[in-house]
Amino acid sequence: MSGENCPDILELSDGSFAIIGTDRTDELDGKLPSDASRADYERIVVITRETLLRAKRDIPDA
């Protein structure tokens, strides 16, 4: 809303969350831990620690 262009976390009307960040799938795909995976339609998106911490207050506990 401020017109700034930066990472963000948005809650969608269905309760899901959308992440606006940097697509780093090509760089990080082969570096995922052995217990992590992604589907072909999923991307690895990176946001800053600051973005996640600021969003924390807006994420419900349940």
N, C-alpha and C positions, 0 to 999 in steps of 0.2 A: 504493500500500500504506500510505502514511502517513496517508491520509485527507484530504490536501490536494487542493484543486481547482485544477489548473494545467495548462498545455500539457504534452504529452508525446509521445514517439516510441516506438512499440512494435513489436517484431519479431513477426510472425505465424508460425504453425507452417509455412507454405509458403515462408517466407523473405522475403515482402513486408513492407513497413513501413506501419503505420497512424499517422497524425498526428492528435493531438487539439489543436485550436487554434481560433482565431476565424474563422468563415466570413465572408470579405469579398469574395465573388464579385461581388455587385452593385456594389460600390464600385470594384473593380480590373479587372473584365472588359474594359472599354474602354481600359485603360491598359497592356495587355500589350504587350511588344515585338513587332515585326513577325514575328519568327521563333518566337514562342510562340503556342500555341493550346490550347483545351480542348474536350473533347467535352461534349455536353449533360448527361451523367451525372456529369461531374467538377465539383468545386468548388475555388475558390482559398481555401486555408486558411493563415492567418498564425500563425507562432509567433515567439517572441522570439529574438533572437540568442543570448542566454544559454541558452535551451533547446537550441538546435542544438549549441552548443559543448559543453554538458554531455553530450549524447547521442553526440558524436563518438567518445568512447572505447569505446562499445558497438557502433559500426557497423563491421562487418568490412571489411577492405581489398579483399577479393575475394569 
